[in-house]
């Protein structure tokens, strides 16, 4: 069976390990699950979940952005800025809508 990732390391971690692949899956699936839940949950629960999960994603991506700035690559910095701004806006609008109710 073919390996999912070639041999080597990614930021000091062995590429292709179960932990790295699960982490990548969570990073990708988190926003997709949140989009689905925002359509199915009641307003108050949805708002709080967006504030909490969006805040966690924004902080984690901001930390990653700070680490990347040590050895910047333009396309990575651009994607990380978008990955910080999008959940930050979600948190802002979720928090703002809570205040208006």
Secondary structure as UniProt FT lines:
FT   STRAND          9..10
FT   TURN            11..12
FT   STRAND          13..14
FT   TURN            15..16
FT   HELIX           18..40
FT   HELIX           43..68
FT   HELIX           69..71
FT   HELIX           74..100
//
